[in-house]
Structures are given as C-alpha cells and as structure tokens.
Amino acid sequence: MLDFSPSDLQALWLSARVATVATLVALPVGFGLAWLLVFSRLPGKPLLDGFINLPLVLPPVVVGYLLLLLLGRQAWLGALLDNLGIQIVFTWKAAVVASALIGLPLMVRAIRLGMEQIDPHLLHASRTLGAAWHDTLLTVVLPLSLPSMLAGATLAFARSLGEFGATIILAGNIPGVTQTIPLAIFDYSNSPGGETRALALCLVAIVLSYVVLLFSEMALRHFRYGRVRRDCCSGQ
C-alpha cells in the first residue's frame, strides 16, 4: 500500500502545477516558433531551428546554469525583475521556466510536423480570397494544427513531470516550495531507508505519465475520427 507523507503530497501537487503552467506558457510560444519555421520567409531559419533544439542536446544542468546566470540577481534581467518585485530563482516559478524551456523543443517539433501536413491549396485559396495573414493563421492554420498542438502539449507536459537537472539548479530542492517528484525521489534515493518511498513516487510518476499519454492518444483518435466524418459528409 502506498503511504505518502505530507511532503510527498506537496511534491505531487507541485509537479502537476509546474507541468501544467509550463505547458500553458510554452504552447503559444511553441505555436509561434513552429509557424515561423514552416510558413515565414525569415532568413536564417536553420539557425533558429538549431537554437530552438539546443535544450534537446545540452545537458539539463547546463540549461539550468545558463538560466541561473540570466535570471540571477546579479544579471541584468534578474536585476530588472527584482526591481519590479518579481523573484524567479529558487521559487516554483523557476521550476516552471526550466520545465517550459526543456519541453519547448518537443512541442515545436510536434506542431511543426502538423503544420507541414496542411494542404498548401488551402492557404493559397485563403490568400486568393483576400484574407490577411493573420486571418489565414486564425481560420486555417490554427484549427488544422490543433491535433499537433495537443500532441506537443502532451510531450511537453510529460517532459515537465520528469524534469530534474535544470530545475535543481534554477529552483533548488526546497521541500514544500520547489521540490517536485524527481527531486523528492533524488532525496529519498540518497537517504537511508528511503528506497520504499522513492519507489512509491516512481510508480506515481509512471502512472501519471501513462495517463497523460493515453489521454493524448484518445484525443488524437477523436480528432482523426471527426475529420474523417467531415470528409465523408463533404464528399456526399
């Protein structure tokens, strides 16, 4: 039987909160970046693509340290935020920033793949009818990108649940404040007699990730089924 302490429950709640907020923060950014990579004529798109995907190949600790240099009180951005009364480092907001940045490349890749499947004739028809670029974006690209956005959000959410390296550097490991499930597992694995509690949290993390992936697959099937029905009805 799983037995969770109050600090374990706090870690579970904080992980869900951080993953949800990080996904919501990254979603509009990921959609905008994917749109730039697919539809814009921006020069140097390969350089932008490489920069977006850097967190995938860099060790998460490196990403966390770079964020610490950027958002620390001695940095210009950190000092600016501090003057505005906004503290990021060693708060749960830091865990959100770290998780959003680490999960962003996965989200952009998923959304980009979906956008590349959009029929160019639809975009051409929209322009021919005199629609502005933002009208095409909202009425054609956005609706057709919803399945890929859901897939990207699912990947980012699952990745945020497991984020460790960047989080521990930028947010620290403060029980009840910044300690997420991976950080709690790390603490238990380094404590005598903590193996049972670490295993319990591992099981919860596995179940949560599986449920998220299962929900994503069911939602994608619903989108595909709805699209097939619309295509059949329009064909009749």
N, C-alpha and C positions, 0 to 999 in steps of 0.2 A: 504494500500500500504506500502511495506517495505521501510523504509528510514534508510540508513546506513551512519554513519559518517565516515570520513577518518580513524579513529582509529578502527572502526568496520571492515572495509575492510582490514586493516592491520592484524587484528586478524584472519579473514577468510583465508587470504593468508598464514599467518604464520602457522595456523593449518594444512592446506593442505601440506605445505612444510615439517613441522615437521613429520607428519604422513607418508608421502612418504619416506623421508630419513630414519626414524626409521624402517619402514618395510624393506627397501632395506638392511639396516645394519643388521637387525635381521635374514633375510632369510637364508644366508649361515651358520650363527651360529646355527639357529634352525634346518637346514637340517643335519649339522654335529652331533648335540646332539641327534637327532632322530635316526640317523644311529648308533651311539654308543649304544643307548638303545636297539635297535632291533637286530643288527647283530654282534656286538662285543662281545668278551668274557671278557670284562673288569670286574674285581672283584668289588664288592660293587655297582652294578648298582642301587639297590633300594635306596642307599644313594644319588647317583647322581640324580635320578629321584625326590626324595623328595626335594633336593636343588633347582632343576630347577623350581619346582612348588611352592616354598615358596612365590614368589610375588603374587600368587593367593589367599593365605590365610592371608598374612600380610597386615595390613592397608597400603595404598599407602604412607601415611605420614611417616611411619616407613621406608619404602624403600627409600623415598627421603632423610630422615635424614641420613641413613646409607651411601647413595651415597655422601651426603654433607661431611660426615666425611672422606670418601675415597678420594674425589676429591678436597676438600678444600685446600687452600694454606698451611695450617699447616700440612696436611697429606703428607706421603711420595710420593704417586702417584701424588697428586696435585702439590707438590713442584717440582717433576720431570717434569711434563708437563709445569709448569710455567717457568722452566729453559729453556725449548725448545721453549718458546714463544707461548704455546698453553693454552688458557684460556677457561675453560669449564663452571665453576659456574657462574650463572647469565648472561648467553648468550643463544641464541637459540639452541646452541649445547647441553646445559644441558637439554633442553626440549626433544631433540632427544634421549639422553641417558636414561632419565627417561621413556619415552614412549616405547623405544625399550625393556627395561628390564621388564616393566609391561606387554607388549604384547607377550614377548618371550614364556612364558609357554603355551599360547593358540596356538601359532604357532607350537611348538614342539609336542603338543598333536595331532594336526590335521595331521601333517606329519607322526608321529609315527603310527597312525591308518592306514594311507595309505600304509606305508611300511610293516605293519603286514599282509596286504592283498596280498602281492606279492607271487606268486606261488613259493614255495621252489624248485620245479623241475627246474625252470629257472635258479636259482642260482647254483644248482648242475650241470646242463648242462654246464653252463659257466665255472665252475671250472674244469669239466671233459675235456673240450676243451683246457685247459691250460691257461685260462685268469687269469691275476693277479687281486688282489683285487680291485685295482683302475680302471682296465678295466671293471670289473663287476659293479663297482659303477657308472661309467660314461655311460655304454652302456645298463645296465639292470635296476639298482635301480633308477637312476635319471630320465630316461624317464617315468617309471611306477609310479613315485612319483609326477609327475607334477600336476595332479588334486588335490592331498592332499596339495601340496605346495601352490597352488592357494587358496585353502580354508583357509590354515593357514595364508597366507599373508593378505587375506581379513579380517579375525578376528583380526589380529594384527593392521591393518590399522584402522578399526572401533574403536578398543580399544584405539588407539593413539589419535584419534579425541576427545575422551571423557576424556582423562587423566587429572586429576586435582591435587590430593594430592601430588604425588611425584614431579610434575612439579613446583608447587608453592614453595616447599621447596628448590629445587635444582636450579631452574631458576629464581625464583621470579615472580613478576607480574608487569613487566615494559611495559607500552603501547608502541607499535611500535617496541619492542625489543624481549620480551619473552611472551607477553600477547596473549594467544590462545583463542579460542572461550569459553571454560569453565571458564577461568579466567575473560574474559570480562563479561560473564553472572554473575559471582560472584560479580564483581564490581557494575554492574547495579542493582542487587537484593538488594544491601546494600546502594543504593543511592536513595534519594527521587525523585520520578517521573521517575525512570529508569525501571519501570516494562515493558513498551511497547518495549523498545529497547532490554531488556532481552528476552522477548517473541519472538521478531523477530529473534534473534540469536538462540534461541531454535528451532524455525521452520527450520532455515537453517541447523542446526546440524542434525535434524531428516531427512530432505530431503537428505543430503549428505550420511548419514549412510544407508538410504534405497537404494539409487542409487548404493552404493558400494556392498551391499548385493545382489541386483538384478543383477548386472553385474557378480558377482561371481556365482550365480545360473545359469545364461545363459551360462557362460563359462564352468561350470561343465557339463551341459547338452550337450554342444558341444563335450566335451571330451568323454562322455559316448556314444554319437551317433557315433562318429568316431571310437571308439573301437568296437562297435557292428558291424559296417560296415566291419571293417578289419577282425573280427572273422568270419562273414558270407562269405566274399570273400575267406578267407583261407580255410573255410570248403567246398567251392565248388571245 
